[in-house]
Amino acid sequence: MNSAGCAAVYYPLFADLRGRRVVVVGGGRVAERKVEALLEAGARIVVVSPEVTETLARMAGEGRIQHVPRPFRPGDLDEAWLVVAATDDPAAQRLAYREAEARRVFCNTVDQPHLCSFIVPAVVRRGDLCLAVSTAGQSPALARRLREDLERAFGPAYGAYVGLVGALRRLLLERGLDAEGHPGVYRDLVAPEVLSWVEAGRWERVARWAEALCGTGAREVVERLAAEHA
C-alpha cells in the first residue's frame, strides 16, 4: 500500500547511480548494509546520523562516504537522487519520506512500505548478470527464499558466461554484424552447451567454438576470460 492507501504496482528498473548523490538516514547495521550495496553501484553517499557503526566511521575516514553527524533535517536532500531511511527513529523516517516526496526524490524506508516510493528487491549477482526478485513487500522472507533458489539455479559460472557472450557480441558489432541481419549467429552465440563448457572449465573447446562463430580475435577474447576466471 502506498501513502494514498492504494495497492502499489511497482515498475521494475535498474538505476545507474554512478557519481549520483544518495542520502542514507541512519548509521546502524541496516544502514551499513545499504551503504555497502550503494557503494558497489558507484553512488556518492552521504550518511546522516548522530552515530554510525565502526565500519561506516572507517568508510568516512577513508573518504568513501560523507558522514553528517546529526539527525536528519530538511535540506539534507539537496541534489539527491535517492534517499534510504534506515533509522530506528519513526519520526525521522516520516520526515525523510515527506521531504523526499516534496522534492520528488525517490525514497526507500526500511520495513515501512507505506513510506516508500521505491522498494529494493532480493538480488542475485553473477558478474554482469543481475537477477532481482520482489513480492511487492508482501513477504520479504519469500523473496529471500526465491533468491536462494536462483542462487542454486544460476551458479558462479554464469558470470564468466555472460562476460563471454558480451565480449563476442561486441566483436561482431565492430564488424558490422548486427542481430537483425544475422539472427542465426546471435542465436548460436547463446547456445546452451557453451555454458556447460564454461562450467567445466573447457576453455579450449570454448575458444574453438568462438573462433568458428566469430572469426579473428575470438580466441583472444576467450583466453583473456579464461585467465580472469582461472
N, C-alpha and C positions, 0 to 999 in steps of 0.2 A: 504494500500500500504506500502511496506517496502522501505528501503533506495535504493534498486535497481530498484524501480518503478514497482514491481510485486505485484499482489494481494496476501496477506498472507493467507495461510490456517493453522490455529492455531491447535496445538496439545494439547488437554486438559490434565492437570495433577494436582495432589495435591502434594505440596512440603513439606518435613519435614525440617523446619528451626530451630529446637531446637538447641540452642547454636551456630548457624552459624552467621557469621558477615554479616550484611546488612547495607549498607550505604544509608542514606536519604539525598539528597541535597535540602536544603531549610528549613526554620523554621517557615513558616506561618501556617494558619489554615488547608490548604490542607495537608501539611507535617505532621501536628499534627494527622490528621485522619489516615494517612498512618502508622504513628508510633504506634498508638493505636492498629490497626489491626495486625501489625507485632509483637507487644508485646504479643498479645493473642496467636500467633503461637510459642512463645518462642524464637524469634530471638534475637541475640545480636546486638543492634542497635547503629550506630554511625551517629549522625546528624551533617552535615557540613553546617554551615550558620553563617554569621556575627551576626545575631539577631534571636531570637526564641520567640515564644509565652510564656506567663506566665506558661502555662501547661507544655510545653516542658522544660522550665527552672526548674520547680519543679521536673520533672522526672529526669533531670540530677543531681539536688541536692540530690535526693534520691538514686542515683546510678542505676536507672533503665535503663538509656541510657547514652551514652557518647556524649558530645557536643564539637565539634571543632569550636571555634568562629572565623571563617574566611571564605572567598569564597572557593569554590571547586577548587582543583588543581590536576594535575597528581600525582599519588602516593597514593591518598586517597582510592583507591580501592584495595590496598594490602590486600590479604587474604579474600577479599569479595566474597560472593556467589551471591548476588544480589545488584542492585542499583536502587533506586527510585529517579528520578529527579522531584522535586515538588517545583520549584522556579519560580518566575516571570521574571527571567533574561534569555532571549533566548540564549545568548552566553554561559552561564553556563550550560544550558540544552544540547546544542550541544556538549560542551566539555565533559560533563559526558557521553553522549552516545558514542562519539568517543573513549573515554578512555575505556569504557566497552567493546566495540567491539574489540578493540586491545587486551584486556586481556581475551576475551571470558567469560565475566561476563554478565549474563542476566540483561537487563535494561528496566525499565518502565519509560517513560517520560509522565507526566500527560498531557492529552489533545493534545498529539503530537504522533499519532500512527505511523507516519513515522520515529520517533526516538525511537521506542520500539522493543525489541526482545522478550518481553512478555507483555501481557495485563492482567488486573485484572478483573475478571467477577463480576457481581452483585451476591450477595450471600445471601442465607437464611440458618441460623443455628438453628437446634433443637437438642441440646446436641451433640452427635457424628454424627448426620445426617447433611450433608452439601450439599446443592443444589446450583449449580453455573449456571449462565446464561450469555451468551455472544452473541453479534451481530457482533463480529469481528471488533468492533469500528465503525460500520456503524451508530448506533443510541443508545447512552447511555440512552436517555430518554425511548426508547422502552425496553431496558434491565431492567431499573428500574420498568417499569410497569409490565413486566413479573415477576420480583421478588416479587412485591406486590401481584400478582395473586397467586404465590406459597406460600407466607406467609399465605394467606387465606386458601389455599387448604391443607397445611401441618401445622396444629396448634401445640401449645406447647406440647401437649400430645405425639407427635412423639419422643421427646427427651427421655421420660421415656420408651416408647415402644421400641426404638432402644436399649436402655440400657438393657431392659429385655431380648430381643432376643439375644443380645451378651452374656449376663451372662449365659443364659441357654445353648447357643451353646458351651461355654467353659466347662460347666458342662458335656455335652455329650461327648465332645472330651476327657476330662480327663478319661472317662470310655471306651475309645476306640471306640466310636460310631461315625463314620465319615459319611459325606453326601453320599459318593459313596456306602457304604454298607447298609445305612439305609435312602434311599431317602424319604420314607413316613414320617418318624419322622421329617426330616428337612422341608418337605412341610407343615406339621402341625404346625411347630414352627412359621411360619409366617401367620397363619390363620387370615383372616381379622377381625373376631369377637373379637379377643383378643384386637385389637386396640380400638374397641368400649368400651370394659370393662375398659381399662386403661383411656380412655377419661372420662368415667362416675365415675371413682374412685372406681370401684368394685374390689378391690384388693383381697378380699376373693375368689371371683369367679376366678380371675386370678391364685391364689395360688392353687386352686383345679385342675384347668386345667394343670398347670405346674407340679404338683405332679404326675398326671396321665400320662403325657407325658414323664417326665424326671426322675421321681423317687426321691429317697432320696436326700435331700439338696435343691430341687427346691423351697419348701415353704420358706426356709430361704432366698433364693435369692429374692423372691417376697416381703417378709416382709421388707427386707433391702431397696429395691427400693421404697416401699410404704412409708417408714419413710422419705426417702430423698425427696420425692415429696409430702409430706403431706401439 
